[in-house]
C-alpha cells in the first residue's frame, strides 16, 4: 500500500473533481503554485484569494491578535503603538494552534460563510449562485477516448516519469497517468479507472521491462484472480527506458576508454610530496587516488569520497600536477549548481561553471573543451544521467579527460540519476578516499562511514554517545528548535533539517516571530510577501532560490541557495539585501517579482 500512496492520492483528487462536476456542473483549471511545486487544480469560478483563506490559519492569528489588543487597551487605557501591535501579532502567531474541538455543521457553515463574505466583499450565498454554472458540463465515458489518444498519453506518461526516475513501477505510471488526465471529466469513477488503466498499460508497453518473466508457470492454486503469481508482490515489475540505458552504456564505455591525456608518475610523486600552503601533506589514500587518476588514461574517471575525507585537498594537488604537465589553465570545473561551482572555483582557483549554463553556452557556440584539459565535475552524484552523458561526450570528442568527484551515498539528482554509483561499482580500482579528517572524536570517524553505508549495527554507538533523541513529531520539532535557538544565542552556526516543506515553513515562522519579539526583525518598517505566502521584513534572513546573473553585488551575483539579510523593504515590493557572509560582497536590490516568486525565509 505504501508504494501506491501517491498514485491513490492523485486518483482521489481526479475522482473528487469528477464528482463535483457531475453534482454542480463546475469546471476546473490548473493554477501555478510557485517554484518547485506542481500546479494545483481548482474550480474555475473560485478566486485564489478564497482558496488561500481556507488554506491557512491566518484568520486564527488575526483573531488572537485582536483579542490581545483588546486586553492591552483594557490594561493600559489606550491603543497600543504600531510597534506593539506587531509584537502582539507575533505573540499570537506563537500561541495559536488549530483548535481540536467538536463543532456542529451549522456552526461551521456559518463561520465559513462569514469568512467567505469578508474575502469576496459581497454576500457569499449570492456569489455561490453565480459561481455554479447553469448549464451541463460534458463528461466522458471510457469508450469516448480513442485508442490512438490512449497510446499518445501513455507515451507522455513514460517521458514524464523517465525525466525524473531511472527506474519505475506501475504505481509511478499510475500517478502520472492520473495527472495527465486531470483535465478530463468522466461520467463515473469506473470510467476514469478504466481509462487510467488503459493508459498505464500503454505506458508499460512503451517502457523497457527489467524484471525477467517467470521461467515456469505458477500452479493455478497459487495464482491470483488475474493470473499473476502469488509469489511476487503485485505490480512489482521494474521498468526503465532504452534511452536511459543507452546513456548509461555510453558513460560506461567512456569510463573504460584509456586514450585520454595523462600525467607522468614522476610529476605526481613530486607534487604529492610537497606540503600545501597550510603545511599539510597528502595522506596515503589521497596520494594513491591522485596517482590512479593521473596515470590511468581513462576518458572518464572518478574520485569517490565521503564528506570530510579531503577531496578538495586531493583535487588541489591534482590541479598542480596536471598544470605542470599540460600548462596553466588546463584544469576547468563544472558542478550541478551555481553555488557548488563557485565553491569549486574558490577552492581550486580555476574557471568553473554550472553544468546547465555551460551546456547552453556550448549550444550557442561560446563554450567548449580543449585537447589535454582536465574537466572536474564536482558534486557529480547530484548530476543527472543525461546531463553527464552530454557533457562527457563533448569532452571525449575534444580530447579532454573528465573527472567526476562525489559520493554515491549522498542524495541523488531530482532528475533521472544514479550514473555516478553505476560507474563507481563498475570498477574494482575506483579511486576512493577513506580517511575522515573532519571529526575530532575517533569513534565518530568510523561510525560515520558505517552510517553512510546504511549499516544499522552502528545505531547503538550513536545511542551510547547520546546522539539520538526520540519522541513524537511535536516533541522532536520543539526539541530541535530549542537546540537550534541555543546555538544561535551562542553564536554557533546551526541549521534545522525537517522531512517536509510544511515543517520547514512552521519552523521558519516560529524563528522569525521570536526575532520580531527580540527586536532583531522590524516589520514596522514594512513587510513583503515571499514565495509560499510567508512575510519578511528588515532583519530577516532569506534564501534566494533562482540564479540571476543580472542581479549582482560587487564581487558576485544572486545564486540559488545564497543566504541574505534584508536591509530594507521598499514600497514597490522590492528589497535590499546584503550577504549573510560578509565575504560575498556588498548589497543588491531584489526586484518585487523575484521576491514574490524566488525568495524564502532562511
N, C-alpha and C positions, 0 to 999 in steps of 0.2 A: 504494500500500500504506500510505503514511503516514496518509492520510485514514481508512483503515479500522482503524487500530490499536486504538482504544478499543472499537469495535464487536466486533472479533475477540476482544479480551480479555474482554468481557462474555459473549460466546457461549461462550468457552472455560470460564469459571467455571461456567456453567449446564450445559454438557455433562459436565464432570467430576462435578458434583453428581448428574446423571442416572446416570452410570456407577457411582458409589459406591452409589447407592440400589439399582440393579439387582443389584450384586455382593454388597452387605452388608445391604441392607434398611433402611438408616438413613434417618431423616427430618431435615429441615433447618428452621432458623428464622433470622429476621433479628435481628441484635443491634446495638444502638446503639453507635457508636464515638466518640461525643462530638461536640462542636461542629464545624460546617463539614465533617463527613465523612459520606459515605453509609453506611447500615447495611451490616454485613458478614454474610454467610450462613455459618452454622456448623452442624455436626452437633448435633442437639438434646441428645444424651446426653453431649457433651463439655463439661466445665465451662470457664468462661472463664479460670480460673487456669491450666489446662493449655495453652490456646491461647496465653496470654501467655508462658508459659515457653518455648515453641518459636517465639516471635516476637521475642525479644530476645536479646542476648548477655550478660544479667546473670550467667548461670552462669559464663561465661568470666571476668568480672570477679571473681566470688567465688573462683574457683579461683586466679587470680593473687594476690588479696588473701591467701588462706590461705598461699600459697607465700611471700609477702613477710613475713607474720607469723612463719612458721617460721624464716626466715632471721634475722629480728630476735631471736627467742629464742635462736638458736644463737650470734649475735654478742654479745648483751648478757646472756645468762644469766637473763633474766626476761621476763615477759609485758609487751608494750607497754601504755601507758595508753590510755584511750578516745580521747583526742585524737590520739594517734599512730596508732591503728587507722584513724581517719577519714582521716588523711593517707596512710596506706598504701593504703587503698581508692582514694583519688583518684589515687595513682601507678599503681595497677593499671588504672584507667579509661583513663589516657593511654597506657599501654604495650600494652594488649591490642588485637588486631586479629583478625578472623575468620581462622582458620588455613586456608591453602590447601595442603592435602596430601591425598594419596590414602589413603583408609581402606577396609577391606573392609566389605561389607554386614553381616557378622557383628559386627564391632566397633561399627559404627554402631547396629545394632538393640539390642545390649547396653547401649550408652550411653543410647539413647532410653528403654529400659525402666527403667533406674536413675533417670533424671531424672523420668519419669512417676510412678514409685513414690514418690519423695520429695515430689512435689506432692500426689498423691492420698492419701497416708497409708496406703496398702494396696498389696498386690502388683498391679502393673499388668496382669499376664496375667489375673488373676481379674476385674479391673474390665472388661477388654475383652469378656469373655464376656457380662457383663451389659449392656454398652453397645450390643451389636449385637442388635437385635430378633430374636425367634424367628420371627415371622410375616412374611408377604409384605406389601410396600407397593404400593398400587395405582399403576400408571403409565398414561399416556395415549397413545393413538395420535392421529395428526393428525386423523382424522375424528371423534374424540371431542369436538372443540372446535366448538360451534355457530357458524354464520356470524354470528349476532347478537352473540355474545360477541367474536368476532374484530373486528367493527366497533367495538364498545364499547371494547375495549382500544386499537384504533387511534386513536380519538378521545382517549383518555387520554394516549397517547404524544405526540400533537400538542400537547396542553395543557402537558405537562411540558416538552417541548423549547421551545415558544413562550414559556414563562415565563423562559427563560434566554438565548434567542437571537432575534435579529431575522430571521435567515435560516438555512436549514439544507439539508443534502443527505441523500441516502438513508442514508448511513452513520450520521449523527446519529440518525435514526429507528430504525435497526437496533440501535444501542447501547441506546436507551431501551426498545425492544421486548424486548430480552433482559433488562433489569432488571425490566420489568413482568411477565414470565413466569417469573421465577426461582422463584417459589413453586410452580410446576407441575413434576411429574416426568414425563418422556417415556420411552417404551419403547425408542426408538432415536434416534441422532443425526439420522437423516433425518427423523423425526417432528418433532423440535424445529426443525430448519432449515425444514421446510415450514410449520409454524405461524408461526414468526418472519417468514418471507417474506410470508405472507398478512396478518399484522398490519401490516407495513411498507407493503404495497400499500394497505391500508385507510387508513393514516396519510397516504400520498401523496395519496390521493383527498380526504382531509379538509384537506389543505394547499392553499395558493394557489401555483400554478406561476409562477415569474418568468422562467425560461428559455424563450424562444419556440421553438415547434416548427420543424423544418427546412422551408424553403419548397419544396424539391424533394426527391424521393425519391432516396436513395443507390443507385447501381448495386449489383446483387447481389454482385458480386465485392468490393465494399468494405463489405459488411455482416458483422457477427458472426453467430454461430450463432443468437442470439436475435433477430436482425433489426435491431439497433441499428447506427448508423453508426460505422465505424471512425475517422472523422474527429473524433469527440467522445469525450473521456475517459469511461470507464464510470462511471455514477452521478454525473455532473457536473451534473445538473439542479438548479437552485436553487429553493428553496421559501420561502414566508413564510406569513403568515396575514392574512385580511381584517381581523381585529380590530386587529392591529398597524398595518397600513397606514391604517386609518381613524383611529387615534390620531395617526399622523404627519400625516395630511391636516388634522386639526383644529389641530395645532400650527402647521403652515404657514399656515393661514387666519388664525390669531390673529397670526402674525408680519406678515401683510400688512394687518391691520386697523389703521387710523390714527385711532381715536376715543378713545384713551387720554389722560389728563392730560399736560400739558407744562410746561416752564419757559421763560419769556421769554429771548430771546437776551441781552438786556442783563444779566440776573441772572447768567447763565452766564459772560459775559465778566468781570464784576466778581469773581466767585468764582475764576475761573481765573487772574486776575492777582494774587491775594492769596497771599503766602507762607504756608506752613503753620507749625506750631509749631517745626519744625526749620529754618525759613528756606528751605525748598525751594519752588520754583515749578513748576507743571506744565510738562512738555515739550510740544513741538508735537503729537506723536501723542496724548498724554493729553488735551490741550485739545480737539483735533479730535474724539476719541471722546466726550468729555463733551458737546460741542455736539450731535453727531449723536443721542445718546441723549436729551438733554433736550428737543429740539425736534421729534423725529420723530413723536410721537403714536402710535407703534406699541404695540399692546396687549402684544405680546411682543417684547422687544428683546434684543440680545446685546452682550457685551463679550468679545472674544477676545484672549488674550494668553499667550505662553509664560511660564514661571516666570522671575521677575526683571525683568519689564517694567514693574512699578509699577501693577499692577491695584488694589492696596489704596489707594495714593495717589490714583488716579483716582476710586475709589469714595468716599473721604472727601470729596473736592471735590464730587462729585455729591450726596452726602447734604446738604452745606451749601447747595447751590443749591436742591435740592428742598424742604428745610425752610424756606428763605427765602421760597418761593412758596406752599407748601401747609401750613406750620405745623410746630411741633415735634412729633416722634413720628410724622411721616407717612412715615418710612422704616423698614421692618422687614426682617428677614433670615431666610432658610432655608438649610439645607445638608443633603446626604445623610447626614451623620454628626453625632453629638453633639459630637465634638471639633472638627470643622470649623465647626459652628455657634457654639461657644464662642469660637474664634479670631476669627470674623467679628464677634461681639459686642464683643470686646476691641479689635479694630482700628478699628471704626467707631463704637463707643459706642451701639449700637442694640439693641433687643429681638430675639432670634433664637431659633430652634427647629429641630430636625432634621425633615425632611420627613415621615418616618413618624409621629412623635409628633404633629406638627401635624395631619396627616390624621385621626388617631384622635380628637384633641380636637375637630376640626371635625365628625366624625360624631356626637359626643356633645353638640354644640351649645355648646362652650366656647371655640371659636376661629373666627375668620373674618377677612375683609379689609374695608376701608372704601374708599369712593369717594375718589379723589385720592391714595391711598397708592402708594408705590413699594416693590415687593416684590423684594428682591435674593436670588436663589438662587445661592450661591457653589458652586464645585466642581461646576458643572452637568453636566460631562461624565460624572461619576460617578452621576448620577441616571438611573433607569430611565425609559424612554419612557412607560410607563403612569402612573408617578408624576408626571411633568411634565404629562401630559395632564390628570390630575385636578386638580392644584393650579392650573394656569393657567386652567382652566375656571371655577373659583370666583373667581379674581382678576378675570377679564374680566367676569363677571356682576356683580361688586360695583363695577365702575368703577375698578379699580386698574390699575397698569402693572406688568408683570413684567419683570425684567432678569436674564437668565441670564449668569453670569460663569464663564469657564473656558477650557480649551484642548482642542480636539478631537483633538489629537495625543497627549494623555495617556491613560492607561488608562481603559477604559470600565467601566460598571457591570457587576457579575456578573449582573444581570437583563438582559432584552432592552433594548438601548440603541442609541445612535447618533443620537438625535434632535438633540443639540447640533451635531454635524457637519453633519447634514442641513440644519438651519436656517441655519448659517453659510454653507454653499455655495449656498443658495437666493438669496442677495442679492449684489449687486456692491458695495454700500456698507456691508457689515458693519463696525461699529466694531472696529478691531484695534490693538493696541499692538505695536510692533516694535523699540523701543529697549531693549536689555538694560542694566540698571543693576547687576546682581548681580556680574558678573565683573570682576576687576581687570585681566586680560590682554586687550588689544584683540582678538587673534586668536581668543580663546575666545568672545567675543560673537557674531562672525559664524559661527564653526564650530558653535556650539550650535544656532543657528537652522537650519542645513542638516541637522544630525544629527536634529533634531526632525522634519524632513520626510522623513527616510529617504534622504537623498542620500548614496550610497556614495562619491562622489568626495571627501568630507571626511575619510574614514578616514586617508589618508596624512598629513593635517595633524596628527591626534592621534598618529600614529606618530612623526612628526618631533619632536613635543614630549614624547616618552617617556611618553605617557599610556596606552599599551596594552602589556600583558604577556601572553605566550602560554605555553601548556603544557597538559599533560593535567589531568584533573579533580582528581586528588590534589594535584599540584603547585600548581595555582591556588588550591585551597582553603587549602593551607598558607600560600601567599604572602599571600593576602588576610587570613588570620588574623594573621600576623605584623605586617602593616601596621596592622591594627586595634589590636593589642596595643601597638605603639609609640605610636599616637595616645593610647591610654588612659593610658599611663605619662606622656605629655607633657601630660596634662590637656586634650586636644583632643577635643571631641565627635565621635564617629565611629560609623557603623553598617556592618554587613555585610549584603549582599544576595545571596541564592542563588536557584537555579532550582527547588529542591524542598524540601518540608517535611522530608524526611529529612536533607538537608544542613544546614538551619537547626537541626534538633534536635542534630545532631552538633557543630556549631559552638558552640551554646549549652552543651552538655555539656562541651566542652573548655575554654571560657572559665570556666565555673563551677568546674571541677576545679582550674584554676590559681589561682583566687581562694581556694579552700579551702587549697591549699598555701601561699599567701601570708598566710593568717590573716585575710583580709577576710570570708570566709563561714565561719560557725561552726555546722556541723551537729551538733556535740557538744551544743548546746542544744536539739536536736530538729529533725526534718525533717517535711515534708508532701509528699504526692504530688499533683502538678499534672495538668492535662489532658494526656493523652498518655503519662503514666507517669513524667515527669521528677520529680526530687526538688528541693526548695527549703528553705532554712534562713535564719536571720538573716543579713543582709548581702547576700543575693541580690537582683538586680534582676529584677522581674517586670512583666508587662503584663496588665492587665485586658482581657477580651475580650467583655464584655457590659455594656450600660448598666443601672444600677440606681440610681434616684434615692433609694431609701430608705437607701442607704449613703452618708453624707455626711461631708465634712470641714467645717471652719468656713466655708469660702468656696465649696466646690464639691461635686460628687458623683461617684461612680465611673462612668467612661465607658469605652466600648470604645476601646482604643488608649492609655489612660493608662499611664505608666511609674511604678513604685513601688519602694521599697526595703523589704524585710521587716525590721521592727524586732524582732519577737518571734513565736515559734511557740507556740501553746497546745496543751494536751493533747487537746482535743476536735477538733483538726484545723483550727481557725480560725487566722488570722494577723493581727497588727497591722502595717500598712504605712504608710509616710509617702511623700508625693510625691517623685519624683526631682527635680522642680523645686520648690525651696522656696517659690516664689511662689504655688503652688497650694494653700496652706493646710496644716492640720495632718494628723495621722494618722487612720486609720479601721480598724476591725476588719472583716475579710472573713470571713463565716461558712464553715464547713467545706465545705458543699455548693457554694458559689461557688468556693472554692479548687480543689476537685476537678474542676469542670466548665469554669470560665471563667477560669483563671489560667494563663499561660505564662511560661517563662523569657524574660527580656528582655535 
